[in-house]
Amino acid sequence: MAPAAVPVLSHWADGQKVDGKSGRFSDVTNPATGEVTASLPLASEQEAAEVIAAAKAAFPGWRDTSLARRTRILFTFRQLLDERAGELAAIITAEHGKVLSDAAGEVARGQEVVEFACGAPHLLKGSATQNASTGVDVASIRQPLGVVGIVSPFNFPAMVPMWFFPIAIAAGNTVVLKPSEKVPSAALWIAELWKEAGLPDGVFNVLNGDKTAVDALLTSPDVRSISFVGSTPIARYVYETGTAHGKRVQALGGAKNHMVVLPDADLDLAADQAVNAGFGSAGERCMAISALVAVGDVADELVARIADRTVALRTGDGTRGCDMGPLVTRAAQERVWGYIDAGQAAGATVVVDGRAGSYDADGAGFFVGPTLFDHVTPDMTIYTDEIFGPVLSVVRVDTFDEGVELVNANPYGNGTAIFTNDGGAARRFQTEIEVGMVGVNVPVPVPMAYYSFGGWKSSLFGDTHAHGTDGFHFFTRGKVVTTRWLDPSHGGINLGFPQNA
């Protein structure tokens, strides 16, 4: 049974809250205090099927809704989100822990995709050829898939789902969103906002749960596609299971993002951006910089400048104007502590130690301070593993070529950056590097909504990235219509293969 002392959350289906019936619950906590703030029902297979059924029932009507009507609803949703973005940011901070300014930035980046989706009428245009053969016209059109599933991670409760659902809805699909059980309230708030915007019931649904809910989406014959963001092992599982059940899948996995600093770089800029990209959101970003590659003799001075900035950071409750908040759970905190222990035991130099310190917060929050390692080698777990915490590792190499080889040898290929004032080196880097998103003097190269988001290698399973025109391609399928309107004389019987004339 759910604890009586905290609110019990729900699912959302067919335009209304739906109470959980499975008898299974998960605690939702405030990471800054360690307090349990809500109880979340975890869906059974039957409950998942009922939510999927609501989306399936709503699809024909939404598919047949005009683009003009769909777009008006999107614009209304956009306006409501603009007006109440602060509410959503506060919800994110309360359950994820990131500071309010970071949460507001997340909402703003998600809103960019909503704005992009408002251009759906243009982006869904097909093409036509008149008189391709005598009296024959040919047209290509894009049509929605049907029910689409979205499985989103804990680190961006609003932005990552918004990479997908605005485009999916604009294209005429219905959505079942399975948010992380650690941060469910943002999805439920968004569902209510969609209803206020006039979205028909059943078009946007929220299914709360764990692996049982995910597997239901992956195996249901009524779900046509899956969009996933999370760790690489789970992304591989989602891709293999979803495709085995005939679904279109885009599964974005883990990352180990490198920032390469050349000797000619502006070291103050590089130090500032290394701190911002390494410790923002307590390192719980798939685009965080976790490995800094110092080339040549730049390392000593660069590490000193990063350390000066790091020790000045204030860690604490995200509602108190701190620089950095807590990790999302106690388990995450303990995992990151373990990596710091392992890095020190392996011989890396601990320049700034995040295991000790004071935090501006009440209660027993899940804090780890910003941690800086130097003299890290590629065989250490703090380099090989995606830590997903505020740990920045400095690896020293002698040459540009060694830096490129190091990045390209890594199994991940999500994001990378180079800091330099040499345009030739930057151009060579962006050409040779085997990574999907590249920044030049930009540490977190997250593309605008009208470009696609996605990595290479073990950071992406599937061939379609998130948002941008790739998003509209993913959430629709092509159909070619060949038409002849002639006089009643049809030319008689001819069993030969049709030939153009």
GIHUWO-V738283 format. One line per field, one symbol per residue. phi: phi as a letter, one per 20 degrees, with the letter a starting at -180 (. if undefined). burial: 1 if it has 9 or more other C-alpha atoms within 8 Angstrom, else 0. A space follows every 10 residues. Layout:
# GIHUWO-V738283
phi=???
burial=???
This chain:
# GIHUWO-V738283
phi=.fffecfdeb ecblmbfcff cfndccfdce ffdnefdadd fdfegfffff fffffffefg ffgefffffg ffffffggff fgfcgfffff ffffdeoffg ffffffffff fffgffffeg gffefebbce lgcgmddccd cdcffpeddc ddeffcfdff gffdfffgfg foedcdedff ffceffffff fffgfffofg gnfcccderc fgffffffdf feeebcdccr ffgfffffff ffffdmefcc cedfbbedce defeffffff fgfffgeedg llmecfdfed cddeemeefg fffffffgff fefddrgfed mffbdeffbf ffgfffgfff gfffffofee ecdefcqdce admdfeecff ccdcledfee ffefeeflbe cdddddcecg ffffffffff febecbbcda ddffffffff eefdbfccdd lceceffffe dedredlfeb dodcfelmfg ffffeccebd ddccccfffd nnebeffgcf b
burial=0100010111 1111100001 0111111111 1111011111 1111101110 1111110110 0110101001 1011111101 1000100111 1111111111 0111011111 1111111111 1001000000 1100111111 1111111111 1111011111 1111111111 1111111111 1111111110 1111101011 1111111111 0111011111 0011111111 1101110110 1110101111 1111111111 1110110001 1111101111 1111001111 1111110110 0110111011 0011111100 0111111111 0110011011 0111000111 1111100011 1000111111 1111110001 1111010111 1111111001 0111001100 0111111111 0000010010 0010111111 1111101011 1111111111 1001111111 1101111000 0000000000 0000000000 0
